[in-house]
């Protein structure tokens, strides 16, 4: 009689699932090895693309703020513009004063000399009027246009005194203008200019006007 062996087939049956599991684990390990291997696959590319935090221990100070830099530039530009504007205004004032002085210097000297002889307001106040000039035309200086009209029927010369007063009525500056040999009905328009600072504000006043 042939004996049947029951242990052998059962041991063979149990070893097959174990072999399959071992093969699966081996393949998985191989796949993991392939996925993390050479530098040309997608796994390596994805890993290398991840950003890394900067090493701040080597930094000193702080980076300049873009807004602060822009503000600093704006301030510097404004200061430069203000300085240029002030220089331009000063040059314009000097040019205006020089042009007026060249035309009226001799007449002003003659008017001042004549008015030293005059008591009171003079005999020609009604023939003289004053108009303020825009500071934009005078380089910022306080100046008045003195209109002298000969209302007589003969040639005449005129001497005019203009006082510049402060808010309390105190005379801060005096200017003399005039016109010589002005024909009947003719008009002359010299300019009286204050050389005082623009502040405090002064007021021009016609003090004397003499026809001679």
Helices and strands as residue ranges (DSSP letters): H 6-35, H 42-48, G 56-58, H 66-115, G 125-127, E 128-132, H 135-138, E 143-149, E 156-165, E 171-182, E 187-193, E 203-211
